[in-house]
Amino acid sequence: MLSENRVPRRAMGVVGVLLATAGLAACGEGGGASEGKPSGDPAKPSQTDAGKSARQAFDPPVGFEAGGFELPGASQPSTASGGATRAAVTLVDGVAYVTAESGLEATDTQTGKPRWTVGTKNAAEKGGFGSNRGAPRVFESGGKKTVYAAWNRTVPGEGTAPSRKVIEVLAVDTADGRTVWSGEFPAGPRGDGWSSGAIGADEVLAPQVIGVEAGVVVVTADDTTYAVDSAGGTVHWQKPDFRALVLADGVVAGGERAGYGDRRLVGVALATGEARWTVRDATRPAAAGPRLVTADRENRTRVLDAATGSERAVLDSGSWGCRHDARSLLLCSTYGSASKGAIVVFDATSVQKRWALPDASGRVVPKVKAFWHGAVYAETEGEKSVVLDGGTGQDRDTAPGAAPIEVDQYGGLTHSLDHPAYYRAVR
């Protein structure tokens, strides 16, 4: 039964942060997508090629080499804008997985050489429909890791049959590049007029795999969400004007556009697509962790449990973006340029605030780029990179050599529309 969460106003707290009484335990490690969990946990040093010594891992890295190497397949087209310009790369255990125009690519980040490439069934349409791409997702189940990605594709017409738009999905075994599953299904109509603006805070409209659970793959594209059977490839349900963000415990949470000016945060059942919970008048929805979503409501940013819709925290004075460190911390920061925003970090289990900036010290508030395993990767004025300790907020390294947007224990990826580059960790 559909229910609305009524969110009362509260008094302002430290650094404009208001905490709900409920805990944030749900955003700890192991939540989110299923058929296992999102991969990216710390791993033992890997041996990339037979006979080579294992590379050194840094958990987390705080320093990067002076020269990196480019990942040209991850470059987005020049027509991309807003959040859609993010390089289509995910780093996991020393491998860069890329949603390239023609298919999935895996690059060994120690050698810079390809491990494997798997092409899509349908050809890429260079610079045309669906040329923007979302980052792939890696999930683990039974000790095996699978990388998922999705593309907009055009199937050419034949005879009197017209061409048609489809969404193609690939699932590939990370170890050997074997295709575990592939499928395609008709793409929903693209929005126009009042419904043409992107729902999500990141403005991404490219196809993305959000999660996998009970044999169902959740895909969102052009603000339509699809629940697809990974066995037969059939679409169980599709929901237009709904941008899926997080899959948790059989509930797909995301942003919905019900009409002009009517934006809301909704959780729907994975099995049926029927609403489980609703928070009305919620804008700029975003994923905040394995089990958390955020949205702006009544001039505050709300952090909610994706499965239940219950409020976990409230952040006052501005629009905040939140991210989980893939371990035990939640960081929220205001949007805006370096030194003009704010940062607050919580312990994900106890809901205790660890630290916040600005504070009485007068320290500059850096612009957060990434947060991984207790390290905050950021930039100060003049694009000077810095790494902060996620547990204390103190400077951990003032000359790391890079401010990556994506990190694993072997290095980091820097953002560039035309030249996304990977930098190996040196400390």
FENMOZI-V387463 format. One record per residue. N is the residue number from 1. RES is the residue in one letter. BURIAL is # if it has 16 or more other C-alpha atoms within 10 Angstrom, else .. D_FIRST is the distance of its C-alpha to the first C-alpha in whole Angstrom. Layout:
<<N | RES | BURIAL | D_FIRST> <N | RES | BURIAL | D_FIRST>>
//
This chain:
<<1 | M | . | 0> <2 | L | . | 4> <3 | S | . | 6> <4 | E | . | 10> <5 | N | . | 13> <6 | R | . | 16> <7 | V | . | 19> <8 | P | . | 22> <9 | R | . | 25> <10 | R | . | 28> <11 | A | . | 32> <12 | M | . | 33> <13 | G | . | 34> <14 | V | . | 37> <15 | V | # | 37> <16 | G | . | 34> <17 | V | # | 32> <18 | L | # | 29> <19 | L | # | 27> <20 | A | # | 24> <21 | T | . | 25> <22 | A | . | 23> <23 | G | # | 25> <24 | L | # | 25> <25 | A | # | 26> <26 | A | # | 23> <27 | C | # | 25> <28 | G | # | 28> <29 | E | # | 30> <30 | G | # | 28> <31 | G | # | 24> <32 | G | # | 23> <33 | A | # | 24> <34 | S | # | 24> <35 | E | . | 27> <36 | G | # | 29> <37 | K | # | 28> <38 | P | # | 30> <39 | S | # | 33> <40 | G | # | 36> <41 | D | # | 37> <42 | P | # | 40> <43 | A | . | 42> <44 | K | . | 46> <45 | P | # | 49> <46 | S | # | 49> <47 | Q | . | 52> <48 | T | # | 51> <49 | D | . | 54> <50 | A | . | 56> <51 | G | . | 59> <52 | K | . | 58> <53 | S | . | 57> <54 | A | . | 54> <55 | R | . | 53> <56 | Q | . | 52> <57 | A | # | 49> <58 | F | # | 48> <59 | D | # | 44> <60 | P | # | 44> <61 | P | # | 47> <62 | V | # | 48> <63 | G | # | 51> <64 | F | # | 51> <65 | E | # | 54> <66 | A | . | 56> <67 | G | . | 56> <68 | G | # | 53> <69 | F | . | 52> <70 | E | # | 50> <71 | L | # | 47> <72 | P | . | 48> <73 | G | # | 45> <74 | A | # | 42> <75 | S | # | 44> <76 | Q | # | 42> <77 | P | # | 43> <78 | S | . | 45> <79 | T | . | 42> <80 | A | # | 40> <81 | S | . | 38> <82 | G | . | 36> <83 | G | . | 34> <84 | A | # | 35> <85 | T | # | 39> <86 | R | # | 38> <87 | A | # | 40> <88 | A | # | 38> <89 | V | # | 39> <90 | T | # | 37> <91 | L | # | 40> <92 | V | # | 39> <93 | D | # | 42> <94 | G | # | 45> <95 | V | # | 44> <96 | A | # | 42> <97 | Y | # | 40> <98 | V | # | 40> <99 | T | # | 38> <100 | A | # | 41> <101 | E | # | 42> <102 | S | # | 43> <103 | G | # | 41> <104 | L | # | 40> <105 | E | # | 43> <106 | A | # | 44> <107 | T | # | 46> <108 | D | # | 48> <109 | T | # | 48> <110 | Q | # | 51> <111 | T | . | 53> <112 | G | # | 52> <113 | K | . | 52> <114 | P | . | 49> <115 | R | # | 48> <116 | W | # | 47> <117 | T | # | 45> <118 | V | # | 43> <119 | G | . | 43> <120 | T | # | 40> <121 | K | # | 41> <122 | N | # | 41> <123 | A | . | 43> <124 | A | # | 42> <125 | E | . | 43> <126 | K | . | 45> <127 | G | . | 44> <128 | G | . | 42> <129 | F | . | 38> <130 | G | # | 36> <131 | S | # | 39> <132 | N | # | 37> <133 | R | # | 36> <134 | G | # | 33> <135 | A | # | 34> <136 | P | # | 34> <137 | R | # | 31> <138 | V | # | 33> <139 | F | # | 31> <140 | E | # | 33> <141 | S | . | 32> <142 | G | . | 35> <143 | G | . | 37> <144 | K | . | 37> <145 | K | # | 36> <146 | T | # | 35> <147 | V | # | 35> <148 | Y | # | 32> <149 | A | # | 33> <150 | A | # | 32> <151 | W | # | 34> <152 | N | # | 34> <153 | R | # | 37> <154 | T | # | 38> <155 | V | . | 40> <156 | P | . | 43> <157 | G | . | 43> <158 | E | . | 46> <159 | G | . | 48> <160 | T | . | 46> <161 | A | . | 43> <162 | P | . | 41> <163 | S | . | 40> <164 | R | . | 37> <165 | K | # | 34> <166 | V | # | 33> <167 | I | # | 31> <168 | E | # | 33> <169 | V | # | 32> <170 | L | # | 34> <171 | A | # | 34> <172 | V | # | 37> <173 | D | # | 39> <174 | T | # | 40> <175 | A | . | 43> <176 | D | . | 45> <177 | G | # | 43> <178 | R | . | 42> <179 | T | . | 39> <180 | V | . | 36> <181 | W | # | 34> <182 | S | # | 34> <183 | G | # | 32> <184 | E | # | 32> <185 | F | # | 30> <186 | P | . | 30> <187 | A | # | 29> <188 | G | # | 27> <189 | P | . | 28> <190 | R | . | 29> <191 | G | . | 28> <192 | D | . | 31> <193 | G | . | 31> <194 | W | . | 29> <195 | S | # | 27> <196 | S | . | 29> <197 | G | . | 29> <198 | A | # | 28> <199 | I | # | 24> <200 | G | # | 25> <201 | A | # | 28> <202 | D | # | 30> <203 | E | # | 30> <204 | V | # | 30> <205 | L | # | 30> <206 | A | # | 31> <207 | P | # | 30> <208 | Q | # | 28> <209 | V | # | 27> <210 | I | # | 24> <211 | G | # | 24> <212 | V | # | 24> <213 | E | # | 22> <214 | A | . | 22> <215 | G | . | 25> <216 | V | # | 23> <217 | V | # | 24> <218 | V | # | 22> <219 | V | # | 24> <220 | T | # | 24> <221 | A | # | 27> <222 | D | # | 27> <223 | D | # | 24> <224 | T | # | 22> <225 | T | # | 21> <226 | Y | # | 21> <227 | A | # | 20> <228 | V | # | 24> <229 | D | # | 25> <230 | S | # | 28> <231 | A | . | 29> <232 | G | . | 30> <233 | G | # | 29> <234 | T | . | 26> <235 | V | # | 23> <236 | H | . | 20> <237 | W | # | 18> <238 | Q | # | 19> <239 | K | # | 18> <240 | P | # | 20> <241 | D | # | 21> <242 | F | # | 19> <243 | R | # | 21> <244 | A | # | 20> <245 | L | # | 21> <246 | V | # | 20> <247 | L | # | 19> <248 | A | # | 18> <249 | D | # | 17> <250 | G | # | 15> <251 | V | # | 14> <252 | V | # | 15> <253 | A | # | 16> <254 | G | # | 17> <255 | G | # | 18> <256 | E | # | 17> <257 | R | # | 20> <258 | A | . | 18> <259 | G | . | 21> <260 | Y | . | 25> <261 | G | . | 24> <262 | D | . | 20> <263 | R | # | 20> <264 | R | # | 17> <265 | L | # | 16> <266 | V | # | 13> <267 | G | # | 12> <268 | V | # | 11> <269 | A | # | 11> <270 | L | # | 15> <271 | A | . | 15> <272 | T | . | 13> <273 | G | # | 12> <274 | E | # | 9> <275 | A | # | 7> <276 | R | # | 6> <277 | W | # | 8> <278 | T | # | 10> <279 | V | # | 14> <280 | R | # | 15> <281 | D | . | 19> <282 | A | # | 20> <283 | T | # | 23> <284 | R | # | 25> <285 | P | # | 22> <286 | A | # | 24> <287 | A | # | 24> <288 | A | # | 26> <289 | G | # | 26> <290 | P | # | 25> <291 | R | # | 21> <292 | L | # | 21> <293 | V | # | 21> <294 | T | # | 22> <295 | A | # | 22> <296 | D | # | 24> <297 | R | # | 23> <298 | E | . | 25> <299 | N | . | 28> <300 | R | # | 27> <301 | T | # | 26> <302 | R | # | 22> <303 | V | # | 22> <304 | L | # | 19> <305 | D | # | 18> <306 | A | # | 17> <307 | A | # | 14> <308 | T | # | 13> <309 | G | # | 13> <310 | S | # | 15> <311 | E | # | 19> <312 | R | # | 22> <313 | A | # | 25> <314 | V | # | 26> <315 | L | # | 29> <316 | D | # | 31> <317 | S | . | 33> <318 | G | # | 32> <319 | S | # | 30> <320 | W | # | 30> <321 | G | # | 30> <322 | C | # | 29> <323 | R | # | 30> <324 | H | # | 30> <325 | D | # | 34> <326 | A | # | 33> <327 | R | # | 34> <328 | S | # | 33> <329 | L | # | 33> <330 | L | # | 31> <331 | L | # | 33> <332 | C | # | 32> <333 | S | # | 34> <334 | T | # | 34> <335 | Y | # | 35> <336 | G | . | 39> <337 | S | . | 42> <338 | A | # | 44> <339 | S | # | 45> <340 | K | . | 43> <341 | G | # | 40> <342 | A | # | 38> <343 | I | # | 37> <344 | V | # | 35> <345 | V | # | 35> <346 | F | # | 33> <347 | D | # | 33> <348 | A | # | 29> <349 | T | . | 29> <350 | S | . | 31> <351 | V | # | 30> <352 | Q | . | 33> <353 | K | # | 35> <354 | R | # | 38> <355 | W | # | 39> <356 | A | # | 39> <357 | L | # | 41> <358 | P | # | 43> <359 | D | . | 44> <360 | A | . | 48> <361 | S | . | 50> <362 | G | . | 50> <363 | R | . | 49> <364 | V | # | 48> <365 | V | # | 44> <366 | P | # | 44> <367 | K | # | 41> <368 | V | # | 39> <369 | K | # | 39> <370 | A | # | 38> <371 | F | # | 37> <372 | W | # | 38> <373 | H | # | 38> <374 | G | # | 39> <375 | A | # | 41> <376 | V | # | 41> <377 | Y | # | 42> <378 | A | # | 43> <379 | E | # | 46> <380 | T | # | 48> <381 | E | . | 50> <382 | G | . | 52> <383 | E | . | 49> <384 | K | . | 51> <385 | S | # | 49> <386 | V | # | 48> <387 | V | # | 46> <388 | L | # | 44> <389 | D | # | 44> <390 | G | # | 40> <391 | G | # | 40> <392 | T | . | 43> <393 | G | # | 43> <394 | Q | . | 47> <395 | D | . | 48> <396 | R | # | 49> <397 | D | . | 51> <398 | T | . | 52> <399 | A | . | 53> <400 | P | # | 51> <401 | G | # | 52> <402 | A | # | 49> <403 | A | # | 45> <404 | P | # | 43> <405 | I | # | 40> <406 | E | # | 39> <407 | V | # | 41> <408 | D | # | 41> <409 | Q | # | 44> <410 | Y | # | 47> <411 | G | # | 46> <412 | G | # | 44> <413 | L | # | 44> <414 | T | # | 45> <415 | H | # | 43> <416 | S | . | 45> <417 | L | # | 44> <418 | D | # | 47> <419 | H | # | 48> <420 | P | # | 46> <421 | A | # | 48> <422 | Y | # | 47> <423 | Y | # | 49> <424 | R | # | 50> <425 | A | # | 50> <426 | V | # | 53> <427 | R | # | 52>>
//
